[in-house]
Amino acid sequence: MSRILGAVQGLYKIPLMKDKDFPSWFQVADKLSRKYQNQFYCLYFLHLIFLVALTTLSLYPDISKWTISIQIIIVVGTLLSSLGLFLNKPDRKWYSARALAESIRTITWRYVTKAEPFHEDSNIAKVKFINAIKKITNQNQDLKLLIKCDINENLISYEMEGLRNGTLQRRKSAYLSDRIESQLEWYKKNSRKNNLMSNILFSLVILLNIVAIILAASRLGYIEEKIWPTDIIVTIAIGLVGWIQVKKYSELSASYSLTASEITQIHIDYFLYPINDEKTFSNFVGDTENAFSREHTQWYARKDHFS
């Protein structure tokens, strides 16, 4: 009997809900989020590179047609990257797409676990679920225009229906492994990652400023030199500060750490308090998804902050 139970528990550890099993709107919004995130960071990074290159070129003593031509190219590149950030607003599209994807992920988990408001008859729950996705997507018309998929296409996958129609134990196990534990691991890992990057880059900024001070002081002994790298080092340090600010390493590390603490408590509660009926499980899922939503709503705040 113990072997059978062990095999069953092992089976429940197999991921039951993957990203490809979520509604088509989630998958498209998730891809758009990644696309505009990469676009935003690439444009911002290019902008910083052009500024450093322009500072470096300005120190070159010999003026020629080649140096002027290169300077024009760099200035045009700086202008284009600035226009790309200002006119295309990839940061707003990134935050909006991420918020949409996470909202759909939340209501999908509520649906497949039979949690409120999808705890009723399957036909009623399907209608509510489709209407909920329509409502979420209609709240962001600008982003909706970028999504090329039919509102009624692949909203409820075979895997979603299979999990929803499964036993309470199967839904509990799937929610524990594929939602709670998966999110807990993600938030812990990314909290550590952002904290590490924040410390590394901040230390590098301090080091560059120390080097700049040393170079500035040593310049007294080399007044006749036409080229001196102090301005370049300072510009690189300023660029790094800008990069740290736009990546929000410290802010994200703190936010992810707080969310991870909340999920850890949820994980403890799952085993501490028995969930033996549909009502209790529905309440548990509702409370858990509300906790996830508190972090996800920050994407809307970031979008509005950069508007």
Order of alpha helices (4+ residues) and beta strands (2+ residues): alpha-alpha-alpha-alpha-alpha-alpha-alpha-alpha-alpha-alpha-alpha-alpha-alpha
